[in-house]
Amino acid sequence: MLLATMLIPGEVVLVPLFQQFRELGLLNTYGALALPHIVSLLGVVLVRQFIVNLPDDLIDAARVDGAGPWQTYRHIVVPLIRPALATLGILVFLGSWNDFLWPLISTSSPSMQTLPLALVTFRSAYGDVDYGVVMASAALAITPPLLVFFLAQRFIIAGISTTGLKG
């Protein structure tokens, strides 16, 4: 069922999401920009699949050593799923960084605009477009995602290299 709901486009839930945020008084806040991206079905499926592929012997060894469920999760499972969490963090960051439609709908003040929204506003604010300025600002806009990717690249490679290993 989770995979089937991933087929529903995000635009379908925009109106109910907007109404919920309006009723909660969260429009034009940082919460309105961050909360829709915190939980995603892709994250649930990705982390679940990564945990299912962990060797059962490690969990059993922790139980034999007297570790409780929370200790096993904290000291065994979480360190082993760091590559999946790093990959999920990068995907969530890139998804929220590049999101255009939701910030356009949920924010009204220029101080709350995200960078992609501000770039379009900046480009269309004047009659004639100075492409040098637009390209310079676009180059600055891709700098944070590139930095995040380069800093977390080793986790992504570790996640890819351990995928499919069982036992």
Residue pairs with C-beta under 8 A, 6 or more apart in sequence:
2 41
2 44
2 45
3 41
3 45
5 41
6 41
6 42
6 45
10 101
11 101
14 101
14 102
14 105
17 36
17 102
18 27
18 105
18 106
21 27
21 32
21 35
21 106
26 32
26 35
27 106
27 107
27 108
28 106
28 107
28 108
28 109
28 112
29 112
30 112
32 106
32 107
33 96
33 102
33 103
33 106
33 107
33 112
33 114
34 96
36 102
37 92
37 95
37 96
37 99
38 92
40 92
40 95
42 88
42 91
43 88
43 91
43 92
46 84
46 87
46 88
47 81
47 84
47 85
47 88
50 81
50 83
50 84
50 159
50 163
51 77
51 81
53 163
53 164
53 165
53 166
54 77
54 80
54 81
55 166
55 167
56 167
57 167
58 76
58 80
59 72
59 76
59 77
62 71
62 72
62 75
62 76
63 72
67 75
67 76
78 85
82 155
82 158
83 155
83 156
83 158
83 159
83 160
83 162
84 159
85 155
86 152
86 155
86 156
86 159
87 152
87 155
87 156
87 159
89 152
90 148
90 149
90 152
90 156
93 145
93 148
94 145
94 148
97 114
97 115
97 116
97 144
97 145
98 116
98 145
99 114
99 116
100 114
100 116
100 117
100 120
103 112
103 113
103 114
103 116
103 117
104 117
107 113
107 114
107 117
110 118
110 121
113 121
115 141
116 141
119 134
119 137
119 138
119 141
122 134
122 137
123 129
123 134
